[in-house]
C-alpha cells in the first residue's frame, strides 16, 4: 500500500476530516482582538501515522465496526507515537481489509488526547471567555455571585435588555427570601430557596407563580440485597407510602402524589397509576413473601442526604415520615442513614444501601427521559435491576413511528418498572414556582422544563 504522512493542524478550521464551522480557536470573528483572543499552542505532528493515498480529506472513514473487537479498542486506546511508521496490529482476519481505518482511528484518538485537550484548556482560560450567546462571564466570586455582562457581539444583542445580570449563590432559604423582600433580589428562581414553613402563606401571594414541573421524587430499591431482591417486598413498601400525607404535611408546595414515574403533562405520555396507598394489599404482599407483620425481616437502611437548610432538611423530614409509615403499616424497622451529598451519591452508585431517597428532573419533554434511567447498564440505574423484557419494551417504543402505539409501549414499560417489579417507589411529582413582581420584572413564563432565557427578561421598574 502507498501511504502519506498525516499532520495535526493548528486549528479546527484546517482539520478537514471533521465538520467545519465557526472556529473559535483559529479566527477573530468574535471581535475580541489579537490581545485577548485565544492563540494556538503550535503544531503537533504525529510522525508515525501513515495513511493510504486513497484517503480523501473531508471524508471520514467508517470506523464503527472497530468497536466490535475489544482487542482492537485496546490497541487504539494504547497507541503511542514511534520514530518509524507503525505496522498494523495483528488482529482478526475480518479486519485485515480495513487496516487503513485502524491507523486512522488511532491517529484521531491520539490527537484528541494529546493535542486538542490542551488547546481546549487554553481556550477556556482566555479572557474574556469567547462565547456566542447573549451574555459573557465577567466574574465568579465564590459564595457571593456570578456576574454576566451583555455580549455586544451576540446576533440579537439589540433585543437583549439587561446589561448586567447577577446570579447570587445563596443556599439558605431565609437569606434568599429576605433579599427578595427588601428589593436586593428581583427573582427567586428556585423553589428550594423559599422557607418551607411559610409556603402555605406565600403561595397565596400574587408574586408567587406556580407551575407543573418535569420532575419526580421517588425511592430506589437495591434489588441485589435480600429481602429486596423479592418484588413482593418492594411492592409492599411502595403500597405502604401515604403520598398525600407527605405532600400535605411536609412539602406543601402543590406537589401531586405520584402513582407512576413520569410526571403528568409530559408530552407523548399515557398516564399510569401503578401504585397507590393500600395498607391491606401491602400487608398481604409482605406476608406472602414470608414476613407477616414484618416478622423475620431484618432492619432496612434508608439512605438520604441533608445539607443546611432548604431541600436537605426536607429530605430528612420525608425520611422520618417514611420510616414511621413503614413501621406503622408493615411492622418493618427502617434505620435512617444520613450522608453528606457527595458521600450519598457515591454510596448510591456503589449500591451501598437498601432504600434510597431519589429524584429526577427531565432533560427533555418525553417519557423516555425518565424511563431509560432503569435500562440494564445505564449509569443512572443505581438499583442493580436488569430486565431484558423492560429493555426490549423501550427499544420497541423508541423505534415505533406511531405516537399512540409508542405511548402505549412506554406506559407498559412504566407499569412494569413501578408496578410489577416495584424497583422504585414514586412519592410525588414536583411543583415549581418562582417569586417575582410583574410590575418590576417581565419576560418570565412558567413551563414544564423551567427554562427561562435571560435575554428575554426585562426590568420594568427598579426595586424599592
C-alpha positions as a Markdown table, in Angstrom:
| # | Residue | x | y | z |
|---|---|---|---|---|
| 1 | Unk | 0.0 | 0.0 | 0.0 |
| 2 | Unk | 1.1 | 3.6 | -0.6 |
| 3 | Unk | 0.9 | 5.9 | 2.4 |
| 4 | Unk | 1.3 | 9.6 | 3.1 |
| 5 | Unk | 2.2 | 11.4 | 6.3 |
| 6 | Unk | -0.7 | 13.0 | 8.3 |
| 7 | Unk | -0.2 | 16.2 | 10.2 |
| 8 | Unk | -2.5 | 17.5 | 13.0 |
| 9 | Unk | -3.3 | 21.2 | 12.1 |
| 10 | Unk | -3.2 | 24.4 | 14.1 |
| 11 | Unk | -6.9 | 24.9 | 14.2 |
| 12 | Unk | -10.2 | 23.1 | 13.8 |
| 13 | Unk | -10.8 | 25.1 | 10.7 |
| 14 | Unk | -7.8 | 23.4 | 9.0 |
| 15 | Unk | -8.8 | 19.9 | 10.0 |
| 16 | Unk | -11.0 | 19.0 | 7.1 |
| 17 | Unk | -11.6 | 15.5 | 8.3 |
| 18 | Unk | -14.3 | 16.8 | 10.6 |
| 19 | Unk | -17.3 | 19.1 | 10.3 |
| 20 | Unk | -16.3 | 22.7 | 9.6 |
| 21 | Unk | -18.0 | 25.6 | 11.2 |
| 22 | Unk | -17.2 | 28.8 | 13.1 |
| 23 | Unk | -13.8 | 28.4 | 14.6 |
| 24 | Unk | -13.4 | 30.0 | 18.0 |
| 25 | Unk | -9.7 | 28.9 | 18.1 |
| 26 | Unk | -8.5 | 30.0 | 14.7 |
| 27 | Unk | -10.0 | 33.4 | 14.0 |
| 28 | Unk | -11.1 | 36.7 | 15.4 |
| 29 | Unk | -14.7 | 36.7 | 14.1 |
| 30 | Unk | -16.0 | 37.5 | 17.6 |
| 31 | Unk | -14.0 | 40.7 | 17.6 |
| 32 | Unk | -12.0 | 40.3 | 20.7 |
| 33 | Unk | -8.8 | 41.4 | 19.1 |
| 34 | Unk | -5.4 | 39.9 | 18.9 |
| 35 | Unk | -4.6 | 40.8 | 22.5 |
| 36 | Unk | -7.3 | 38.8 | 24.0 |
| 37 | Unk | -8.2 | 36.1 | 21.5 |
| 38 | Unk | -7.0 | 32.6 | 22.0 |
| 39 | Unk | -3.8 | 31.6 | 20.2 |
| 40 | Unk | -2.8 | 28.1 | 19.3 |
| 41 | Unk | 0.0 | 26.4 | 21.3 |
| 42 | Unk | 1.6 | 25.3 | 18.0 |
| 43 | Unk | 1.6 | 22.4 | 15.5 |
| 44 | Unk | 1.5 | 18.8 | 16.6 |
| 45 | Unk | 2.8 | 16.3 | 14.2 |
| 46 | Unk | 2.1 | 12.6 | 14.6 |
| 47 | Unk | 5.1 | 11.3 | 12.8 |
| 48 | Unk | 4.4 | 7.7 | 12.7 |
| 49 | Unk | 0.9 | 7.5 | 11.3 |
| 50 | Unk | 0.8 | 6.9 | 7.6 |
| 51 | Unk | -2.5 | 7.0 | 5.7 |
| 52 | Unk | -3.2 | 5.4 | 2.4 |
| 53 | Unk | -3.0 | 7.6 | -0.7 |
| 54 | Unk | -6.7 | 6.9 | -1.5 |
| 55 | Unk | -7.7 | 8.6 | 1.8 |
| 56 | Unk | -9.6 | 11.8 | 0.9 |
| 57 | Unk | -9.7 | 14.8 | 3.2 |
| 58 | Unk | -13.2 | 15.7 | 4.0 |
| 59 | Unk | -14.4 | 12.1 | 4.1 |
| 60 | Unk | -14.3 | 10.3 | 7.4 |
| 61 | Unk | -13.9 | 6.5 | 7.0 |
| 62 | Unk | -16.5 | 4.4 | 8.8 |
| 63 | Unk | -14.7 | 3.0 | 11.9 |
| 64 | Unk | -17.8 | 1.9 | 13.9 |
| 65 | Unk | -17.1 | -1.7 | 13.2 |
| 66 | Unk | -13.7 | -1.4 | 15.0 |
| 67 | Unk | -15.6 | -1.3 | 18.3 |
| 68 | Unk | -16.7 | -4.9 | 17.9 |
| 69 | Unk | -13.3 | -6.1 | 18.9 |
| 70 | Unk | -12.0 | -5.5 | 22.4 |
| 71 | Unk | -8.5 | -6.2 | 21.1 |
| 72 | Unk | -9.0 | -3.5 | 18.5 |
| 73 | Unk | -10.2 | -1.0 | 21.1 |
| 74 | Unk | -7.3 | -1.8 | 23.4 |
| 75 | Unk | -4.8 | -1.3 | 20.7 |
| 76 | Unk | -6.2 | 2.1 | 19.6 |
| 77 | Unk | -6.5 | 3.3 | 23.2 |
| 78 | Unk | -2.9 | 2.4 | 24.0 |
| 79 | Unk | -1.5 | 3.7 | 20.7 |
| 80 | Unk | 1.7 | 5.8 | 21.1 |
| 81 | Unk | 3.9 | 7.5 | 18.5 |
| 82 | Unk | 7.1 | 5.8 | 17.4 |
| 83 | Unk | 10.1 | 7.0 | 15.3 |
| 84 | Unk | 9.1 | 4.8 | 12.4 |
| 85 | Unk | 5.7 | 4.2 | 10.8 |
| 86 | Unk | 3.9 | 1.6 | 12.9 |
| 87 | Unk | 2.7 | -1.7 | 11.5 |
| 88 | Unk | -1.0 | -2.6 | 11.5 |
| 89 | Unk | -1.7 | -4.7 | 14.6 |
| 90 | Unk | -2.2 | -8.4 | 14.0 |
| 91 | Unk | -5.9 | -8.8 | 14.6 |
| 92 | Unk | -8.9 | -10.9 | 13.5 |
| 93 | Unk | -8.8 | -11.6 | 9.8 |
| 94 | Unk | -12.1 | -9.9 | 9.3 |
| 95 | Unk | -10.4 | -6.5 | 9.9 |
| 96 | Unk | -7.4 | -7.0 | 7.6 |
| 97 | Unk | -9.1 | -5.2 | 4.7 |
| 98 | Unk | -9.6 | -2.1 | 6.9 |
| 99 | Unk | -6.1 | -1.6 | 8.1 |
| 100 | Unk | -6.0 | 2.0 | 7.0 |
| 101 | Unk | -9.1 | 2.6 | 9.2 |
| 102 | Unk | -7.4 | 1.2 | 12.2 |
| 103 | Unk | -4.5 | 3.7 | 11.7 |
| 104 | Unk | -6.9 | 6.5 | 11.0 |
| 105 | Unk | -8.8 | 5.8 | 14.3 |
| 106 | Unk | -5.5 | 5.6 | 16.3 |
| 107 | Unk | -4.4 | 8.9 | 14.7 |
| 108 | Unk | -7.5 | 10.8 | 15.6 |
| 109 | Unk | -7.8 | 9.4 | 19.1 |
| 110 | Unk | -4.2 | 10.1 | 19.9 |
| 111 | Unk | -4.5 | 13.7 | 18.6 |
| 112 | Unk | -7.6 | 14.3 | 20.7 |
| 113 | Unk | -5.9 | 13.0 | 23.9 |
| 114 | Unk | -2.6 | 14.7 | 23.3 |
| 115 | Unk | -3.4 | 17.9 | 21.4 |
| 116 | Unk | -6.9 | 19.1 | 21.3 |
| 117 | Unk | -7.5 | 18.8 | 25.0 |
| 118 | Unk | -4.5 | 21.1 | 25.7 |
| 119 | Unk | -5.8 | 23.6 | 23.3 |
| 120 | Unk | -9.3 | 23.5 | 24.8 |
| 121 | Unk | -7.8 | 24.2 | 28.2 |
| 122 | Unk | -6.2 | 27.4 | 26.8 |
| 123 | Unk | -9.4 | 28.4 | 25.2 |
| 124 | Unk | -11.3 | 28.0 | 28.5 |
| 125 | Unk | -8.7 | 30.2 | 30.2 |
| 126 | Unk | -8.9 | 33.0 | 27.7 |
| 127 | Unk | -10.4 | 36.3 | 29.0 |
| 128 | Unk | -12.9 | 37.4 | 28.2 |
| 129 | Unk | -14.2 | 33.9 | 27.6 |
| 130 | Unk | -15.2 | 33.6 | 23.9 |
| 131 | Unk | -18.9 | 33.0 | 23.8 |
| 132 | Unk | -21.6 | 33.2 | 21.1 |
| 133 | Unk | -24.6 | 33.6 | 23.5 |
| 134 | Unk | -26.3 | 36.8 | 24.8 |
| 135 | Unk | -24.1 | 37.1 | 27.9 |
| 136 | Unk | -20.4 | 36.6 | 28.7 |
| 137 | Unk | -18.9 | 35.8 | 32.1 |
| 138 | Unk | -17.4 | 38.9 | 33.9 |
| 139 | Unk | -16.5 | 37.2 | 37.1 |
| 140 | Unk | -17.4 | 34.4 | 39.5 |
| 141 | Unk | -16.9 | 35.2 | 43.2 |
| 142 | Unk | -17.1 | 32.1 | 45.5 |
| 143 | Unk | -20.1 | 32.2 | 47.9 |
| 144 | Unk | -21.1 | 35.6 | 46.5 |
| 145 | Unk | -22.3 | 35.9 | 42.9 |
| 146 | Unk | -21.7 | 35.1 | 39.2 |
| 147 | Unk | -21.8 | 38.3 | 37.1 |
| 148 | Unk | -22.8 | 38.1 | 33.5 |
| 149 | Unk | -22.5 | 41.1 | 31.2 |
| 150 | Unk | -24.3 | 41.6 | 27.9 |
| 151 | Unk | -22.4 | 40.3 | 24.9 |
| 152 | Unk | -22.3 | 43.1 | 22.3 |
| 153 | Unk | -21.4 | 40.6 | 19.6 |
| 154 | Unk | -24.4 | 38.4 | 20.1 |
| 155 | Unk | -26.6 | 38.3 | 17.0 |
| 156 | Unk | -29.7 | 39.6 | 18.8 |
| 157 | Unk | -27.9 | 42.0 | 21.1 |
| 158 | Unk | -30.2 | 44.9 | 20.3 |
| 159 | Unk | -33.1 | 43.0 | 21.8 |
| 160 | Unk | -31.2 | 41.9 | 24.9 |
| 161 | Unk | -32.4 | 44.3 | 27.5 |
| 162 | Unk | -30.4 | 43.6 | 30.7 |
| 163 | Unk | -26.9 | 45.0 | 30.6 |
| 164 | Unk | -25.8 | 43.1 | 33.8 |
| 165 | Unk | -27.2 | 40.0 | 35.5 |
| 166 | Unk | -26.0 | 39.0 | 38.9 |
| 167 | Unk | -26.7 | 35.4 | 39.9 |
| 168 | Unk | -26.5 | 35.2 | 43.7 |
| 169 | Unk | -25.1 | 32.0 | 45.1 |
| 170 | Unk | -27.3 | 31.5 | 48.2 |
| 171 | Unk | -28.2 | 28.2 | 49.9 |
| 172 | Unk | -30.2 | 29.4 | 52.8 |
| 173 | Unk | -33.9 | 30.0 | 52.1 |
| 174 | Unk | -34.4 | 32.6 | 54.8 |
| 175 | Unk | -31.5 | 34.7 | 53.5 |
| 176 | Unk | -32.7 | 34.4 | 49.9 |
| 177 | Unk | -36.2 | 35.5 | 50.7 |
| 178 | Unk | -35.1 | 38.4 | 52.9 |
| 179 | Unk | -33.0 | 39.7 | 49.9 |
| 180 | Unk | -36.1 | 39.4 | 47.7 |
| 181 | Unk | -38.4 | 41.1 | 50.2 |
| 182 | Unk | -36.1 | 44.0 | 50.6 |
| 183 | Unk | -35.6 | 44.5 | 46.9 |
| 184 | Unk | -32.0 | 43.4 | 46.7 |
| 185 | Unk | -33.0 | 40.5 | 44.6 |
| 186 | Unk | -35.6 | 40.7 | 41.8 |
| 187 | Unk | -36.4 | 37.0 | 41.2 |
| 188 | Unk | -36.3 | 33.7 | 43.2 |
| 189 | Unk | -35.9 | 31.0 | 40.6 |
| 190 | Unk | -35.5 | 28.0 | 42.9 |
| 191 | Unk | -38.4 | 26.6 | 44.8 |
| 192 | Unk | -35.9 | 25.4 | 47.4 |
| 193 | Unk | -35.0 | 29.0 | 48.3 |
| 194 | Unk | -38.4 | 29.7 | 49.8 |
| 195 | Unk | -38.8 | 28.9 | 53.5 |
| 196 | Unk | -40.9 | 25.7 | 53.6 |
| 197 | Unk | -42.6 | 26.7 | 56.9 |
| 198 | Unk | -44.1 | 29.8 | 55.1 |
| 199 | Unk | -45.2 | 28.1 | 51.9 |
| 200 | Unk | -48.9 | 27.9 | 52.9 |
| 201 | Unk | -49.0 | 31.7 | 53.3 |
| 202 | Unk | -46.7 | 32.6 | 50.5 |
| 203 | Unk | -48.4 | 30.6 | 47.8 |
| 204 | Unk | -51.5 | 32.9 | 48.1 |
| 205 | Unk | -49.4 | 36.0 | 47.2 |
| 206 | Unk | -49.7 | 37.5 | 43.7 |
| 207 | Unk | -46.0 | 37.4 | 43.2 |
| 208 | Unk | -45.9 | 33.6 | 43.6 |
| 209 | Unk | -46.1 | 32.0 | 40.2 |
| 210 | Unk | -46.7 | 28.2 | 40.5 |
| 211 | Unk | -46.3 | 25.7 | 37.6 |
| 212 | Unk | -46.1 | 22.0 | 36.9 |
| 213 | Unk | -42.5 | 20.8 | 36.7 |
| 214 | Unk | -41.0 | 17.9 | 34.9 |
| 215 | Unk | -39.6 | 16.2 | 38.0 |
| 216 | Unk | -40.4 | 13.3 | 40.3 |
| 217 | Unk | -39.3 | 12.4 | 43.9 |
| 218 | Unk | -39.1 | 8.6 | 44.5 |
| 219 | Unk | -37.4 | 5.9 | 46.5 |
| 220 | Unk | -34.9 | 3.5 | 44.9 |
| 221 | Unk | -34.7 | -0.2 | 46.0 |
| 222 | Unk | -31.4 | -2.1 | 45.9 |
| 223 | Unk | -32.6 | -5.2 | 44.2 |
| 224 | Unk | -29.4 | -7.1 | 44.8 |
| 225 | Unk | -29.9 | -7.4 | 48.5 |
| 226 | Unk | -32.3 | -9.8 | 50.2 |
| 227 | Unk | -35.1 | -9.2 | 51.1 |
| 228 | Unk | -35.4 | -6.5 | 48.5 |
| 229 | Unk | -34.5 | -9.0 | 45.8 |
| 230 | Unk | -38.1 | -10.1 | 46.1 |
| 231 | Unk | -40.5 | -7.8 | 44.2 |
| 232 | Unk | -43.3 | -8.6 | 46.7 |
| 233 | Unk | -41.3 | -6.9 | 49.5 |
| 234 | Unk | -40.5 | -4.0 | 47.3 |
| 235 | Unk | -44.1 | -3.5 | 46.2 |
| 236 | Unk | -45.3 | -3.9 | 49.8 |
| 237 | Unk | -43.0 | -1.0 | 50.8 |
| 238 | Unk | -44.3 | 1.1 | 47.9 |
| 239 | Unk | -48.0 | 0.4 | 48.7 |
| 240 | Unk | -47.4 | 1.4 | 52.4 |
| 241 | Unk | -46.5 | 5.0 | 51.5 |
| 242 | Unk | -49.2 | 7.6 | 52.1 |
| 243 | Unk | -48.1 | 10.0 | 49.4 |
| 244 | Unk | -50.9 | 12.6 | 50.1 |
| 245 | Unk | -49.9 | 12.8 | 53.7 |
| 246 | Unk | -46.3 | 13.6 | 52.7 |
| 247 | Unk | -47.3 | 16.4 | 50.2 |
| 248 | Unk | -49.8 | 17.9 | 52.6 |
| 249 | Unk | -47.7 | 17.8 | 55.8 |
| 250 | Unk | -44.2 | 18.2 | 54.6 |
| 251 | Unk | -43.6 | 19.6 | 51.1 |
| 252 | Unk | -46.8 | 21.8 | 51.0 |
| 253 | Unk | -45.9 | 23.3 | 47.6 |
| 254 | Unk | -48.7 | 22.0 | 45.5 |
| 255 | Unk | -46.9 | 18.7 | 44.7 |
| 256 | Unk | -49.1 | 15.8 | 43.4 |
| 257 | Unk | -49.0 | 12.3 | 44.9 |
| 258 | Unk | -47.2 | 10.1 | 42.3 |
| 259 | Unk | -48.6 | 6.8 | 41.1 |
| 260 | Unk | -46.0 | 6.4 | 38.4 |
| 261 | Unk | -42.6 | 7.7 | 37.4 |
| 262 | Unk | -43.4 | 10.0 | 34.5 |
| 263 | Unk | -45.0 | 13.4 | 35.6 |
| 264 | Unk | -48.4 | 14.4 | 34.2 |
| 265 | Unk | -48.3 | 16.8 | 31.3 |
| 266 | Unk | -45.3 | 15.1 | 29.8 |
| 267 | Unk | -45.6 | 15.1 | 26.0 |
| 268 | Unk | -46.5 | 11.7 | 24.3 |
| 269 | Unk | -47.3 | 10.2 | 27.7 |
| 270 | Unk | -50.2 | 7.9 | 28.6 |
| 271 | Unk | -50.8 | 8.3 | 32.3 |
| 272 | Unk | -50.1 | 5.3 | 34.6 |
| 273 | Unk | -51.2 | 4.7 | 38.2 |
| 274 | Unk | -49.1 | 1.7 | 39.1 |
| 275 | Unk | -49.2 | 2.2 | 42.8 |
| 276 | Unk | -51.3 | 3.9 | 45.5 |
| 277 | Unk | -51.6 | 3.9 | 49.3 |
| 278 | Unk | -53.1 | 0.5 | 50.1 |
| 279 | Unk | -52.2 | -0.8 | 53.6 |
| 280 | Unk | -54.1 | -4.0 | 53.3 |
| 281 | Unk | -52.5 | -5.0 | 50.0 |
| 282 | Unk | -49.1 | -4.0 | 51.4 |
| 283 | Unk | -49.5 | -6.3 | 54.4 |
| 284 | Unk | -50.8 | -9.2 | 52.3 |
| 285 | Unk | -47.8 | -9.0 | 49.9 |
| 286 | Unk | -45.3 | -8.9 | 52.8 |
| 287 | Unk | -47.0 | -11.9 | 54.4 |
| 288 | Unk | -46.8 | -13.8 | 51.0 |
| 289 | Unk | -43.1 | -13.0 | 50.9 |
| 290 | Unk | -42.7 | -14.8 | 54.3 |
| 291 | Unk | -42.7 | -11.8 | 56.6 |
| 292 | Unk | -46.2 | -11.5 | 58.2 |
| 293 | Unk | -46.3 | -8.3 | 60.2 |
| 294 | Unk | -42.7 | -7.7 | 59.5 |
| 295 | Unk | -41.6 | -10.8 | 61.5 |
| 296 | Unk | -38.3 | -12.2 | 60.4 |
| 297 | Unk | -37.4 | -9.2 | 58.2 |
| 298 | Unk | -34.1 | -7.7 | 59.0 |
| 299 | Unk | -33.8 | -3.9 | 59.6 |
| 300 | Unk | -33.6 | -2.0 | 56.4 |
| 301 | Unk | -31.4 | 1.1 | 55.9 |
| 302 | Unk | -32.7 | 4.2 | 54.2 |
| 303 | Unk | -30.1 | 6.4 | 52.6 |
| 304 | Unk | -30.6 | 10.1 | 52.2 |
| 305 | Unk | -28.7 | 13.4 | 52.3 |
| 306 | Unk | -29.0 | 16.7 | 54.1 |
| 307 | Unk | -27.1 | 20.0 | 53.7 |
| 308 | Unk | -28.0 | 23.1 | 55.8 |
| 309 | Unk | -31.5 | 24.4 | 55.2 |
| 310 | Unk | -34.0 | 24.0 | 52.3 |
| 311 | Unk | -34.0 | 20.9 | 50.3 |
| 312 | Unk | -31.7 | 18.9 | 52.5 |
| 313 | Unk | -33.9 | 19.4 | 55.6 |
| 314 | Unk | -37.0 | 18.4 | 53.6 |
| 315 | Unk | -35.3 | 15.1 | 52.7 |
| 316 | Unk | -34.8 | 14.5 | 56.4 |
| 317 | Unk | -38.5 | 15.1 | 57.2 |
| 318 | Unk | -39.6 | 12.8 | 54.4 |
| 319 | Unk | -37.2 | 10.1 | 55.6 |
| 320 | Unk | -38.7 | 10.3 | 59.1 |
| 321 | Unk | -42.2 | 10.1 | 57.7 |
| 322 | Unk | -41.4 | 7.1 | 55.5 |
| 323 | Unk | -39.8 | 5.3 | 58.5 |
| 324 | Unk | -42.9 | 5.9 | 60.5 |
| 325 | Unk | -45.2 | 4.7 | 57.7 |
| 326 | Unk | -43.3 | 1.5 | 57.1 |
| 327 | Unk | -43.3 | 0.7 | 60.8 |
| 328 | Unk | -47.0 | 1.6 | 61.3 |
| 329 | Unk | -48.3 | -0.2 | 58.2 |
| 330 | Unk | -46.0 | -3.1 | 57.9 |
| 331 | Unk | -44.2 | -3.5 | 61.2 |
| 332 | Unk | -40.8 | -3.1 | 59.3 |
| 333 | Unk | -37.9 | -1.4 | 61.1 |
| 334 | Unk | -36.0 | 1.1 | 58.9 |
| 335 | Unk | -32.8 | 2.8 | 60.1 |
| 336 | Unk | -32.0 | 6.2 | 58.7 |
| 337 | Unk | -28.6 | 6.8 | 57.1 |
| 338 | Unk | -27.9 | 10.5 | 56.6 |
| 339 | Unk | -24.8 | 11.3 | 54.4 |
| 340 | Unk | -23.2 | 14.4 | 53.0 |
| 341 | Unk | -24.3 | 14.7 | 49.4 |
| 342 | Unk | -21.1 | 13.6 | 47.7 |
| 343 | Unk | -20.8 | 10.6 | 50.0 |
| 344 | Unk | -24.5 | 9.9 | 49.4 |
| 345 | Unk | -24.0 | 9.8 | 45.6 |
| 346 | Unk | -21.0 | 7.5 | 45.9 |
| 347 | Unk | -22.9 | 5.2 | 48.2 |
| 348 | Unk | -25.9 | 5.1 | 45.9 |
| 349 | Unk | -23.7 | 4.4 | 42.8 |
| 350 | Unk | -22.0 | 1.6 | 44.8 |
| 351 | Unk | -25.3 | 0.1 | 45.8 |
| 352 | Unk | -24.3 | 0.6 | 49.5 |
| 353 | Unk | -27.9 | 1.0 | 50.7 |
| 354 | Unk | -31.3 | -0.9 | 51.0 |
| 355 | Unk | -33.6 | 2.0 | 50.2 |
| 356 | Unk | -32.5 | 5.4 | 48.9 |
| 357 | Unk | -34.0 | 8.9 | 48.6 |
| 358 | Unk | -34.0 | 9.8 | 44.9 |
| 359 | Unk | -35.3 | 12.4 | 42.4 |
| 360 | Unk | -35.0 | 13.1 | 38.7 |
| 361 | Unk | -35.6 | 16.2 | 36.6 |
| 362 | Unk | -36.4 | 15.6 | 32.9 |
| 363 | Unk | -33.8 | 16.6 | 30.4 |
| 364 | Unk | -36.4 | 16.9 | 27.7 |
| 365 | Unk | -40.2 | 16.7 | 27.4 |
| 366 | Unk | -40.7 | 13.0 | 26.8 |
| 367 | Unk | -41.3 | 9.9 | 29.0 |
| 368 | Unk | -38.1 | 8.4 | 27.8 |
| 369 | Unk | -36.0 | 10.8 | 29.8 |
| 370 | Unk | -37.4 | 9.1 | 33.0 |
| 371 | Unk | -37.8 | 5.5 | 31.8 |
| 372 | Unk | -34.4 | 5.0 | 30.2 |
| 373 | Unk | -32.8 | 5.6 | 33.6 |
| 374 | Unk | -33.5 | 2.0 | 34.5 |
| 375 | Unk | -32.3 | 0.3 | 31.4 |
| 376 | Unk | -29.8 | -2.5 | 32.1 |
| 377 | Unk | -26.3 | -1.0 | 32.3 |
| 378 | Unk | -27.5 | 2.7 | 32.5 |
| 379 | Unk | -25.2 | 4.6 | 34.8 |
| 380 | Unk | -28.1 | 6.3 | 36.5 |
| 381 | Unk | -29.9 | 3.0 | 37.2 |
| 382 | Unk | -28.3 | 2.5 | 40.6 |
| 383 | Unk | -30.6 | -0.2 | 41.7 |
| 384 | Unk | -28.8 | -3.4 | 40.4 |
| 385 | Unk | -32.0 | -4.2 | 38.5 |
| 386 | Unk | -31.7 | -5.7 | 35.0 |
| 387 | Unk | -34.7 | -6.8 | 32.9 |
| 388 | Unk | -34.3 | -7.8 | 29.3 |
| 389 | Unk | -38.1 | -7.5 | 28.8 |
| 390 | Unk | -38.1 | -3.9 | 30.0 |
| 391 | Unk | -35.1 | -3.1 | 27.8 |
| 392 | Unk | -37.0 | -4.6 | 24.8 |
| 393 | Unk | -40.1 | -2.6 | 25.6 |
| 394 | Unk | -38.2 | 0.7 | 25.5 |
| 395 | Unk | -36.4 | -0.3 | 22.3 |
| 396 | Unk | -39.7 | -1.1 | 20.6 |
| 397 | Unk | -41.2 | 2.1 | 21.8 |
| 398 | Unk | -38.4 | 4.3 | 20.5 |
| 399 | Unk | -38.4 | 2.5 | 17.2 |
| 400 | Unk | -42.2 | 3.0 | 16.8 |
| 401 | Unk | -43.2 | 5.9 | 14.5 |
| 402 | Unk | -46.9 | 5.9 | 15.5 |
| 403 | Unk | -47.2 | 8.3 | 18.6 |
| 404 | Unk | -50.2 | 6.4 | 20.1 |
| 405 | Unk | -48.6 | 3.0 | 19.9 |
| 406 | Unk | -45.3 | 4.4 | 21.2 |
| 407 | Unk | -47.1 | 6.0 | 24.2 |
| 408 | Unk | -48.8 | 2.6 | 24.9 |
| 409 | Unk | -45.5 | 0.8 | 24.9 |
| 410 | Unk | -43.9 | 3.4 | 27.2 |
| 411 | Unk | -46.9 | 3.1 | 29.5 |
| 412 | Unk | -46.4 | -0.7 | 29.6 |
| 413 | Unk | -42.8 | -0.3 | 30.5 |
| 414 | Unk | -43.6 | 2.2 | 33.2 |
| 415 | Unk | -46.2 | -0.2 | 34.7 |
| 416 | Unk | -43.6 | -3.0 | 34.7 |
| 417 | Unk | -41.0 | -0.8 | 36.4 |
| 418 | Unk | -43.1 | 0.8 | 39.0 |
| 419 | Unk | -46.0 | -1.8 | 39.5 |
| 420 | Unk | -44.8 | -5.3 | 38.8 |
| 421 | Unk | -41.1 | -5.1 | 39.5 |
| 422 | Unk | -41.5 | -2.1 | 42.0 |
| 423 | Unk | -37.9 | -1.2 | 41.5 |
| 424 | Unk | -38.8 | 2.4 | 42.5 |
| 425 | Unk | -41.5 | 3.7 | 44.8 |
| 426 | Unk | -42.7 | 7.1 | 43.4 |
| 427 | Unk | -43.6 | 9.6 | 46.1 |
| 428 | Unk | -44.7 | 12.9 | 44.4 |
| 429 | Unk | -44.5 | 14.9 | 41.2 |
| 430 | Unk | -42.7 | 18.2 | 41.9 |
| 431 | Unk | -44.2 | 21.6 | 41.7 |
| 432 | Unk | -42.2 | 24.6 | 40.7 |
| 433 | Unk | -42.8 | 28.2 | 41.5 |
| 434 | Unk | -41.0 | 31.5 | 41.1 |
| 435 | Unk | -41.3 | 34.7 | 43.0 |
| 436 | Unk | -41.2 | 38.0 | 41.1 |
| 437 | Unk | -43.3 | 41.1 | 40.8 |
| 438 | Unk | -44.7 | 41.6 | 37.3 |
| 439 | Unk | -44.7 | 45.3 | 37.8 |
| 440 | Unk | -40.9 | 45.1 | 38.2 |
| 441 | Unk | -39.9 | 42.2 | 36.0 |
| 442 | Unk | -41.3 | 40.7 | 32.8 |
| 443 | Unk | -40.4 | 38.0 | 30.3 |
| 444 | Unk | -40.6 | 35.1 | 32.7 |
| 445 | Unk | -43.1 | 32.4 | 31.7 |
| 446 | Unk | -43.8 | 29.2 | 33.6 |
| 447 | Unk | -43.1 | 26.0 | 31.6 |
| 448 | Unk | -42.6 | 22.3 | 32.2 |
| 449 | Unk | -38.8 | 22.4 | 31.7 |
| 450 | Unk | -38.4 | 25.5 | 33.8 |
| 451 | Unk | -36.3 | 27.1 | 31.0 |
| 452 | Unk | -36.0 | 30.9 | 31.0 |
| 453 | Unk | -33.7 | 32.7 | 28.5 |
| 454 | Unk | -32.1 | 35.6 | 30.3 |
| 455 | Unk | -32.1 | 37.7 | 27.1 |
| 456 | Unk | -35.9 | 37.6 | 27.2 |
| 457 | Unk | -36.2 | 39.0 | 30.7 |
| 458 | Unk | -36.9 | 42.8 | 31.1 |
| 459 | Unk | -36.6 | 45.1 | 34.1 |
| 460 | Unk | -39.8 | 47.0 | 34.1 |
| 461 | Unk | -39.0 | 49.3 | 37.0 |
| 462 | Unk | -36.3 | 49.5 | 39.7 |
| 463 | Unk | -36.9 | 48.0 | 43.1 |
| 464 | Unk | -37.6 | 49.9 | 46.3 |
